[in-house]
Amino acid sequence: VQLQASGGGLVQPGGSLRLSCSTSDFSLDSYAIGWFRQAPGKEREGVSCISTSDNSKYFADALKGRSTISRDNAKNTVYLQVSSLKPEDTAVYYCATAWTGSGSSLCGHFSTQYQYWGRGTQVTVSS
């Protein structure tokens, strides 16, 4: 299974990025998607997730109010948009999937809840 996170890069403080999570191996519409990040020297933390019904969305306090998460089932892609980026957002961002079936409101932010993981994309916020 190949899950790909992309869209990272170097961005100035206050800027924004849209991260994408996609795969060509299976349909994401039956999977909750979680986004996690890991900064150097820190533990991986769950920052966002979206259920298959799109009714449940979670944002960690660090991202709340400046992030959106959405699905495009036609493109088999989930997006995490983060704006007003801060240096402390610098991390490798990973997406992960958890099978819940379609139409589910389940969405978790603990890494143990997810089965498949992408390789991650580096986000660096610096002037």
PyMOL commands that set and color helices and strands:
alter all, ss='L'
color gray80, all
select helices_A, chain A and resi 28-30+87-89+111-113
alter helices_A, ss='H'
color red, helices_A
select strands_A, chain A and resi 4-6+9-11+17-22+31-38+45-50+57-59+67-72+77-82+91-99+116-117+121-125
alter strands_A, ss='S'
color yellow, strands_A
deselect
rebuild
show_as cartoon
